Amino acid sequence: MQQEQKSGKELLDQVAAVSDEHEFYTPIVKGYEKGKTKYVFVFGTVMSGLGKGIFSSSLAKLMQDKGFKVEPIKMEGYLNLDSGTLNPFRHGEVFVLDDGTETDMDLGTYERFLNKNLSKDNFMTTGQIYTAVLEKERKGEYLGRDVQIIPHVTAEIKQRLRTLAVKKAADVIFVEVGGTVGDLENSHYMEAIREIIYEEGKENICFVTLTYIINSGILGEQKSKAAQLGIKKLMELGIQPDVIACRSEHPVTEKVREKISIYSNVPMERVISMHDVKSIYQLPQLLRDAKIDEYVVAQLKIEKRVNKESMQKNKEQWKAMLAKLNTTKEVTIGITGKYTLIRDAYASVIHALQHAGMHHGVDVKIKWIETTAIEEGKTTVERELGDVDGIVVPGGFGKRGVEGKIMCLKYVREKNIPYLGLCYGFQMAVIEFARNVCNLRDAHTSEVNPKTPHLVIDILPEQKKIEGLGGNMRLGGRNVEIKSGTKAWELYSKKETARERFRHRYEVNPEYIPQLEKHGLVFSGKAPNHPIMQILELPSHKFFMGSQFHPEFTSRPLAPNPMYLGFMAACVKK
């Protein structure tokens, strides 16, 4: 009974020092102070894909606006060490952080909303947790204990959260639990979170759950039974939600909100409708109107730390950006690729185009172009590109659809249609130019045809001896040296260098650079002190640029990437 009555503070102070005859194992992070950092946990029920990352980013944005230092972290249930080898068909795009960590698309959402760079500390997978635990076991750090999910795996999870708190001096940490409540692969996360309630104290924690309200077209009404059962499952795990966001295509009715309130023990004013809106960037305002940010501040008892001046300034800045959504001007951008059925595979590209569109006061319409159909003769380049204002060839791998992309490139180059090539699109531009301008008819990349006599794109020297796929590309943020007097130089405000993010194994073959430049192709960006070309452009063209890096990874709604801004400006003028 005496142990049960210990407060959370007493537990944190004492549990790390107990002898190995006790069951407790909670290593305390040096410098961690209970109550200094608050936690907001975000769950999803009924189904995945509810938009937990968007909700969490929006609420974190509102807290950031109030002057709080916020840090997000994503908990993933899969055993992969990162997202680098995941198929885009199954998990959407791989988002690369500045430190080279390959994560899922939600980290991109956090960076865009919070306008800040994240790191490996903001991303956690079950694979990482198990690896860390097993490494400690091999080193004897558990002192002969039988290593178990409880307490060792859960302790590793809690330790990572507290390490993030200390390392980033965070006021509030937003913890997004991937997947759906009840998933077996997330059970250790849920148990760790339950333990945190006891150790940290409920006054330092806020629980938010997203649930799904079914819109029955046949019955003509919204159904909430699935949502009720999902929330009940969360409560069975020992977690009482404080806020419930009801995802729905249409605004959730008061009757449905009442039902959810009754079955969840959550007051009506904290059961909100999170229905579809024109832009995800409108969600912070929706949450502000529902006063959810005010409730979270009160729940965490940090009212006195709110910076009202900062809050008002940031609110007006975001409002001014949203005002640009109300436009009647449109541009149509063609995006070629092989994952066109899965829009999430190109999430950052779409967002970067939207950022640039908002800046120029236009609504961006996307036309998806399946290049495999072009090369198989099922459609023509003219039919697919005849009505677009510009074309983007995004990153990718493999040979499927390559010839169709090259056909599209030839068309836009000759027709003077604005073009932006990203990573693979940069390489395709080199191949097309080599074939049709330099007359190197068999020019190709060694990734697709290693036996061609003209390997204008070849594997990076440091990659040739590496085996396997995981984490072995040129990854993360790197400086790009920009050539003065070029289009790229103008776009990057006439700076000598720019910081951009990379994810590639292949590069322009240095042997062909003189020949390509002789025929008019300009390499306006390169790696410092190395002959690795990273930006190309055609001065005679309205806008024809390519980047070996991914400029979409650094684009933010309040600060669009320069490459996308230049591309969009050319599309608007067309």
Phi, psi and omega in degrees: 000321182298319180294322182295332184275356179297141177283167177300321181295316180299321180296312180298325182287329190251331192295331181291340185258359183291154183287165186287000175280347178269164182271347182290140171209096180221085179298134183263131181287133180300129179090356181283135181235117181299132177093343180287319178254132178260160182231136172240115180260134182240123181243169174228139177238168179075304183202164177276172177076024181281342183101034179300320180295321179292317178298310182298320178296319182293315179292321177297323177299316179296322178290322176297319178302329181280000177100004180275146175271110185252149176223125175268156171214137181254128176259117179252139183277346186284160185276355175298150177285333175205189183264005190300328183255010181282138179289128179303333178297330185264330191223013180076193185289158169266119181262128184258126178276167183298328180277004176095358178292130178266115185237184177268176190295339181296329177295328175294321178299316179298316181297320182292316181290319185270351179054049180211153177276138177254177182219184180300337179293343182264014185217130184223132174237159176300324177301318178296317182297311181296320179300314180298317180296315181293324177295320178293323179296318180293331179275356179079019184288345179266004172053046174084001178291150171284116187284126186226168176302313174246118017255356194284315178293315179296325178294323178295321178296311180297322180296323179292323177295316182288328175296318177299319180300316182286314185298321183258003181049048186282140171278318181223131175251126177262117184252111177262121178266114183294162179078208186233143177305128182105346177297133181299322184290350179252005186298324180291327176294315181297321178293319178298320180293320177299319179294325181297326178304314182291317186284322184268332185095135185298335180292349180253010187224143172228132180251128178237133175235138172264140177223168186246128176259121183280128175263103183274110179293326181289315182276342179072028178209166178271137182247135187242003185300316179300320178296317180300316181292323178296317179292322177300321179297319178297317181293328177295335179276004177090018182239118178263116180293147176260329180224139177235124177254120184266109178282135181198156177292322181243161177308135182285134183289159179296325179299316179293318179298323177297316179299313180299319180299315181297316185279350185243354184063030179246127180303148183309319184293347178253009171252104189248157175272123175245071184272170181297138175232167184300319182225142178297339181284357174271349184295320177306320179292323178298318179290324178294319179297327179277358178061030179291323178297322179294321179295315182299318178300317180292317180300321182272359177057051179233028182301322184289348182263002180287131176262099185294325179295315177298318181300314181293319181297313181291326178298315181292323179297316180292322179297319179296323178294316181295331180300334181285350177288337182275078181225153178257354180280139181228149168230147179249121181248126176272132176240120179266149178172177180250359177248032188294342177281342180245094185299329181296342178293340181236032186304313183292325177297315180298314181296319180297321176295321178295320178301312180294323178297316178299319180298322181266003176071036179230153176267124185267121175257133182259131172247117182275132185238114179274103187289339176297322179295327179292312183289339177271359177080012180283341175208177181240159178299316182300319181293321184281326186253358184297335185246014181263152177267346179187164182225141176241128170252107186278183180292162180177183179217161172084176188264343183296126178083000184297312182295327176295322177295318180296323176296319177296319181297317179299319181296310184290328178293316182285330182267003178060040177266133181307135184226138174228117180252130185243118177059264177297325177294328173296314181292322178296325179295321178295316181297314180298316181294319179297319181289310192261347177248316180274355178064030174265081193302329182262015181302137180198185176253145180291345176294327183257315183222083183293347183264001180295146180289345182235084178276084180284340174237124183223167183289146179299140181307319182288350182266347190293334182259004183269135177249156180087176186245331189288121170060029184243017176268176168285111191236147170092188183286135177216154178281142177244126179274121187255135182280126183294150178083003182260172177298318179300320179299319178293317182295324180268032174057035176060034176271152182282333179223157176221150178258118180224168186250139186241155173201082184203161176244339187250158181215171174292129178295116183305334181295334184260356183300314179302319182291319178296317181291326179299327181268008171112354178281131181250126173265100188266358176216138181213167177287136179302129176067015178219145179279049179254111185282135186231346172221136174234157177202158175245106182301329182282349184265153178305308173199107178223099183223152176219151178227135176289339177270181180247091182296339180294335181289343180248009180275137181230152181301325179269352180212076180300149179292139182304323180297318179289324177298316179295318178298313182294323178300319179291323179293321180294319180293329181301000000 
